[in-house]
Amino acid sequence: MIFDNEDMSTESLYQKYMAFNKIMLEEHPPIEIASIMMIQGLTFFKTVMDDEDYQKIVQLMYDKRNEVKTL
């Protein structure tokens, strides 16, 4: 979750990650990058969450799937 006092560092991390993605897009198809990002994200969640919270976040992603916007 993003808290008010972390907004700047979260925004900075997001910008760095998007810059990295831009570089990767010059060399690789978007579907490959997206697949790796999804696997990494789920792996991070599974690593730091107990099973109940992991199941909740995966369900939330599924429930919100139609609200995702394009870049």
C-alpha positions in Angstrom: 0.0 0.0 0.0 1.1 3.6 -0.6 1.1 5.8 2.4 1.3 9.6 2.3 4.9 9.7 3.6 6.0 7.2 0.9 4.4 8.9 -2.1 7.7 10.4 -3.3 9.8 7.3 -3.0 7.0 5.2 -4.6 6.7 7.6 -7.5 10.4 7.6 -8.0 10.5 3.8 -8.0 7.7 3.8 -10.5 9.5 6.2 -12.8 12.7 4.2 -12.7 10.8 1.0 -13.4 9.1 2.5 -16.4 12.4 3.8 -17.7 13.8 0.3 -17.5 10.7 -1.1 -19.3 11.2 1.5 -22.1 14.8 0.1 -22.6 13.6 -3.5 -22.5 10.9 -2.7 -25.1 13.6 -1.7 -27.5 14.9 -5.3 -27.5 11.9 -7.5 -26.6 8.2 -7.9 -27.4 5.8 -6.3 -24.9 4.1 -9.7 -24.3 7.4 -11.2 -23.1 8.1 -8.3 -20.8 4.5 -8.3 -19.4 4.7 -12.1 -18.7 7.9 -11.7 -16.8 6.5 -8.7 -14.8 3.4 -10.7 -13.9 5.5 -13.7 -12.7 7.8 -11.5 -10.7 5.0 -9.6 -9.1 3.2 -12.8 -8.1 6.5 -14.2 -6.8 7.1 -11.1 -4.7 3.5 -11.2 -3.3 3.8 -15.0 -2.5 7.2 -14.4 -0.8 6.1 -11.6 1.5 2.5 -12.5 2.2 0.9 -15.4 4.1 -1.3 -17.6 2.0 -4.6 -15.9 3.0 -3.4 -12.5 2.0 -1.8 -13.8 -1.2 -5.1 -15.4 -2.2 -6.9 -12.1 -1.5 -4.5 -10.0 -3.7 -4.8 -12.5 -6.6 -8.6 -12.5 -6.3 -8.5 -8.6 -6.2 -6.4 -8.6 -9.4 -8.9 -10.9 -11.1 -11.9 -8.9 -9.9 -10.3 -5.6 -11.2 -9.1 -7.1 -14.5 -11.6 -5.1 -16.5 -10.6 -1.8 -14.9 -7.0 -2.0 -16.2 -6.2 0.8 -18.7 -3.7 0.7 -21.5 -0.5 2.7 -21.5 
